Amino acid sequence: MGIKVLQPGMLATIQDLGRYGLQKFGVIVGGAMDSNSLRIANLLVGNSEGEGALEVTLYGTSLLFETDELIAITGGNLQPTIDGKEAPMWRPLLIQKGSVLKFNNAISGCRAYVSFSGGIQVPEVMNSKSTYIRAEIGGFQGRKLLKNDVFELDRRSELGEDLFEQLKKEPTYLPWSADYTSFVTFKKTQTIRFIRGSEYEHFDKESLKKFLSTPYTITTHADRMGYRLEGEAIQLKEPFELLSEGVTFGTIQVPSNGQPIILMADRQTTGGYPKIAQVIAADLPSLAQMQANGRVYFKEVTLEEAQLALIHQEKKRNELAFGLRLKRL
């Protein structure tokens, strides 16, 4: 008895915060594209922030609950419904046995997260439950979910059990929700902040001016590995040889055609294209929620500003976790 996949939708995978410390062996970090939404979803059901959850992309995923369960839905609004009725987001929900959770078309953002109190019962591979499809490791048998898959859940924590019992006395959800506005935005046009990449000074002044003042469109060649952008071409002052170097989530590379590529959660471990910029960590969740044809403006910030933005998010998340503990008392 567990959660049965009636329809997998476009792409549904199990993700946590990724597998760290292994890039030197060629193993990518991976993990949730929008880590903030995943972390908040887990907090809402009494899990540790890094517990594995379901990442649903754009549309079509539907799940049958074979037992009563406590869940939370965060991230993009994919119009989730429970037995045909609108499902509230950003709060704990009680799903009754026999109910169907379905995700329809995305109306804001493109990735939703479903946390299950107790977490999803799948083996950890190199200390992570995250699915890396290309290597066929992690998650549910190393792949995306398919029709008729059934996954089990682990035992709820003490906080999760308290919430579960409380919801059995309520109308299936609580009359409050988490404020997500400090963690992620869902606009079709966004200003994404960056710090300079290691080859920033190798680009000509006109190209840098274009990069800072004109929008770039996310093309349909956008997935968990990277977003290819289209806009004003960016050129080097002069060609030069570059050895492959380590890259990370949010590294912006510029290949010979001058069109930037932003590396995302499933990026490779090294890259040989010049790196013009690095998206700051605080803006990665919002970037991850952008769909194809979304427009991006880039804004340079200092390292200190990038650090302060991340500290602000961590402070807000700690306040949320503390507030949830208070509600239990």
Secondary structure, DSSP 4 states (H G I P E B T S, - for coil): --EEEEEE-SEEEEE-S---S-GGGT------SSHHHHHHHHHHTT--TT--EEEEESS-EEEEESS-EEEEEEEEE--EEETTEEPP-SSEEEE-TT-EEEE---SEEEEEEEEETT-EE---SSS----BGGGTBSTBTTB---TT-EEEEPPPPHHHHHHHHHHTTTTSB-S-----TTT----SEEEEEEEE-TTGGGB-HHHHHHHHHS-EEEEEEESSSEEEEESS---BSS------EE--TTEEE--TTS--EEE-TT--SEE-S-EEEEE-GGGHHHHHTPPTT-EEEEEE--HHHHHHHHHHHHHHHHHHHHHHHHHH-
